[in-house]
Amino acid sequence: MVKFAVGMILVSMLAADAVSAAPRSQLTPLRDSELFISPCGEPFRSKAGDPYPVVAWFQKADANKDGHIDKAEFRADAEAFFKVLDRDHDGIVDDAEVSYYEHQIVPDVMGAAPSARLDGRPALILTALAQDSGGGASGSSKIREDDLPYQGAGAYGLLNDAEPVRSADRTFNGQIKLADFLARADHNFEALDVEGRGYVTLDDLPFTLAQKQAKPARHKA
């Protein structure tokens, strides 16, 4: 009887391992609720049993529902969220509005725990470093966003960007204009459109760090 019970436990463990090891797509239902932060900083949250919320973002951004997000749709998605961030509708997202975003809309961007827990690398970096795509003095290597430690939104986004709204502040003056926000959107689109086709599909998108750690939903017997 004891051997039978032990055997059943082993079978259950192997079955669970098989489920977690099975190939996953973006549409795979997940066991728990999860967070996705879009390239322009908009949060999307799923419920247990839903696919990772990158799917919800993709469906929203794909305005003509053709299964592709092109550059125009990507920019339109960013512009729509800029209007959400610009709470006083003066055409500028200022420090107070960025602070509201960081503390009220997506407080997760202020945390460093996911990076420290998931990959063990130091989590203390400045968002400004993620913007430095030109390197330092002549001959120095470029700083790639994906080479930096994960923190804040980086663990929940398609790109390793700790604070995607503040990253659009190109002049570091606390005044983000729509042109700045769209310039950052263009940068992000080019980073995701790795084949230079002018569009991305859902299957093209990488898994986020948090998504990789998420457990697939168990199949009901």
C-alpha positions as CSV (number, residue, x, y, z in Angstrom):
1,M,0.0,0.0,0.0
2,V,2.9,2.4,0.9
3,K,4.7,1.5,-2.4
4,F,1.5,2.3,-4.3
5,A,1.1,5.6,-2.6
6,V,4.7,6.6,-3.2
7,G,4.3,5.5,-6.8
8,M,1.2,7.7,-7.3
9,I,3.1,10.7,-5.8
10,L,5.9,10.1,-8.3
11,V,3.5,9.9,-11.2
12,S,1.8,13.1,-10.1
13,M,5.2,14.9,-9.8
14,L,6.3,13.7,-13.2
15,A,2.9,14.8,-14.7
16,A,3.4,18.2,-13.2
17,D,6.9,18.5,-14.5
18,A,5.6,17.5,-18.0
19,V,3.0,20.2,-17.9
20,S,5.6,22.9,-16.9
21,A,8.1,21.6,-19.5
22,A,5.6,21.5,-22.3
23,P,6.2,24.1,-25.1
24,R,4.2,27.3,-24.4
25,S,2.8,29.9,-26.7
26,Q,1.6,33.4,-25.9
27,L,-1.9,31.9,-25.7
28,T,-1.1,29.3,-23.0
29,P,-3.4,29.8,-20.0
30,L,-1.5,30.6,-16.8
31,R,-2.2,29.4,-13.3
32,D,-2.1,32.8,-11.5
33,S,-2.8,36.4,-12.3
34,E,0.0,38.2,-14.1
35,L,1.2,41.6,-15.0
36,F,2.4,42.9,-18.4
37,I,3.7,46.4,-19.0
38,S,3.5,47.5,-22.6
39,P,6.5,49.1,-24.4
40,C,5.0,52.6,-23.8
41,G,4.3,51.7,-20.1
42,E,0.6,50.8,-20.0
43,P,-0.2,48.0,-17.5
44,F,-2.3,45.0,-18.5
45,R,-3.3,42.4,-15.8
46,S,-4.7,39.0,-16.4
47,K,-6.8,36.7,-14.2
48,A,-5.9,33.2,-13.3
49,G,-6.6,30.9,-16.3
50,D,-6.1,33.6,-18.9
51,P,-3.1,33.8,-21.2
52,Y,-0.3,36.2,-20.3
53,P,-1.7,39.8,-20.7
54,V,0.7,40.6,-23.6
55,V,-2.2,39.1,-25.6
56,A,-4.6,41.7,-24.4
57,W,-2.2,44.5,-25.3
58,F,-1.5,43.0,-28.7
59,Q,-5.2,42.8,-29.5
60,K,-5.7,46.4,-28.4
61,A,-2.8,47.8,-30.4
62,D,-3.7,45.8,-33.5
63,A,-6.3,48.3,-34.6
64,N,-7.3,46.7,-37.9
65,K,-7.2,43.1,-36.4
66,D,-5.0,41.7,-39.2
67,G,-2.7,39.9,-36.8
68,H,0.1,42.5,-37.2
69,I,1.1,45.6,-35.3
70,D,2.8,48.0,-37.7
71,K,4.7,51.1,-36.9
72,A,1.6,53.4,-37.3
73,E,-0.4,51.2,-34.9
74,F,2.5,51.0,-32.4
75,R,2.7,54.8,-32.4
76,A,-1.1,55.2,-32.1
77,D,-1.0,52.9,-29.1
78,A,1.7,55.1,-27.5
79,E,-0.2,58.3,-28.3
80,A,-3.4,56.9,-26.7
81,F,-1.5,56.2,-23.4
82,F,0.2,59.5,-23.5
83,K,-3.2,61.1,-23.3
84,V,-3.9,59.0,-20.2
85,L,-0.7,60.1,-18.6
86,D,-1.3,63.8,-19.5
87,R,-3.9,64.3,-16.8
88,D,-4.2,68.0,-17.2
89,H,-4.3,67.8,-21.0
90,D,-1.6,70.5,-21.5
91,G,0.4,68.4,-24.0
92,I,3.2,67.7,-21.5
93,V,3.7,64.8,-19.1
94,D,5.5,66.5,-16.2
95,D,7.2,65.1,-13.1
96,A,4.0,65.2,-11.1
97,E,2.2,63.1,-13.7
98,V,5.1,60.7,-14.0
99,S,5.0,60.3,-10.2
100,Y,1.3,59.6,-10.4
101,Y,2.0,56.9,-13.0
102,E,4.8,55.4,-10.8
103,H,2.9,55.4,-7.6
104,Q,-0.8,55.0,-8.5
105,I,-1.1,53.4,-12.0
106,V,1.8,50.9,-11.9
107,P,3.6,51.0,-8.6
108,D,5.4,47.8,-9.8
109,V,7.8,50.0,-11.8
110,M,9.3,51.2,-8.5
111,G,10.2,47.7,-7.3
112,A,13.5,45.8,-7.8
113,A,12.5,42.5,-6.2
114,P,11.6,40.6,-9.4
115,S,15.0,41.0,-10.9
116,A,16.9,40.2,-7.8
117,R,14.8,37.1,-7.2
118,L,14.6,35.8,-10.8
119,D,18.1,36.2,-12.1
120,G,20.2,37.0,-9.1
121,R,22.0,40.0,-10.7
122,P,22.4,43.3,-9.0
123,A,19.2,45.4,-9.3
124,L,20.5,48.9,-8.6
125,I,20.9,50.8,-11.9
126,L,19.7,54.1,-13.2
127,T,17.0,54.3,-15.8
128,A,19.3,56.8,-17.6
129,L,21.7,54.0,-18.4
130,A,19.0,52.1,-20.3
131,Q,18.7,55.1,-22.6
132,D,22.5,55.4,-23.4
133,S,22.5,53.6,-26.8
134,G,25.6,55.6,-28.0
135,G,28.2,54.5,-25.6
136,G,30.8,56.7,-24.1
137,A,34.1,57.9,-25.5
138,S,35.2,57.0,-29.0
139,G,35.9,53.3,-29.3
140,S,33.8,52.3,-26.2
141,S,31.2,49.6,-26.6
142,K,27.5,50.5,-26.7
143,I,25.3,49.8,-23.7
144,R,22.5,47.5,-24.8
145,E,19.3,47.6,-22.7
146,D,19.1,43.8,-22.7
147,D,22.6,43.6,-21.1
148,L,21.5,45.6,-18.1
149,P,20.2,44.1,-14.9
150,Y,16.4,43.8,-14.7
151,Q,14.5,46.1,-12.3
152,G,11.0,47.7,-12.2
153,A,9.1,47.3,-15.4
154,G,12.0,45.5,-17.1
155,A,10.8,42.2,-15.6
156,Y,7.3,42.7,-17.0
157,G,8.0,44.2,-20.4
158,L,9.2,43.1,-23.8
159,L,12.2,45.3,-23.5
160,N,14.5,45.7,-20.5
161,D,13.3,49.2,-19.6
162,A,13.0,49.9,-15.9
163,E,10.6,52.9,-16.3
164,P,9.2,53.2,-19.8
165,V,7.5,56.5,-19.3
166,R,10.5,58.3,-17.7
167,S,12.7,56.8,-20.5
168,A,10.9,59.1,-23.0
169,D,12.3,62.1,-21.2
170,R,15.1,62.7,-23.7
171,T,16.4,65.9,-22.2
172,F,16.0,64.9,-18.6
173,N,14.1,68.1,-17.8
174,G,10.9,66.5,-16.4
175,Q,8.9,67.6,-19.4
176,I,7.8,64.8,-21.8
177,K,6.2,66.0,-24.9
178,L,4.2,63.8,-27.3
179,A,7.1,64.1,-29.8
180,D,9.4,62.6,-27.2
181,F,7.0,59.8,-26.4
182,L,6.6,58.9,-30.0
183,A,10.3,59.0,-30.6
184,R,10.7,56.5,-27.8
185,A,7.9,54.4,-29.4
186,D,9.8,54.4,-32.7
187,H,12.9,53.2,-30.8
188,N,11.0,50.4,-29.2
189,F,9.3,49.3,-32.4
190,E,12.6,49.0,-34.2
191,A,14.0,47.0,-31.3
192,L,11.1,44.5,-31.5
193,D,10.9,44.4,-35.3
194,V,14.2,42.5,-35.4
195,E,13.7,41.3,-39.0
196,G,12.9,44.8,-40.3
197,R,9.6,43.8,-41.8
198,G,7.7,46.9,-40.7
199,Y,5.4,44.9,-38.4
200,V,5.4,42.4,-35.5
201,T,3.1,39.5,-34.8
202,L,2.2,38.0,-31.5
203,D,4.5,35.0,-32.0
204,D,7.4,37.4,-32.8
205,L,7.3,38.8,-29.3
206,P,9.7,37.6,-26.7
207,F,8.5,36.2,-23.3
208,T,9.0,38.7,-20.5
209,L,11.1,37.7,-17.5
210,A,7.9,37.4,-15.4
211,Q,6.2,35.4,-18.1
212,K,9.0,32.9,-18.2
213,Q,8.5,32.3,-14.4
214,A,4.7,32.0,-14.6
215,K,3.2,28.5,-14.2
216,P,0.9,27.2,-16.9
217,A,-2.6,26.4,-15.7
218,R,-3.2,22.7,-14.8
219,H,-5.4,20.8,-17.1
220,K,-8.6,19.5,-15.4
221,A,-8.9,15.7,-15.3
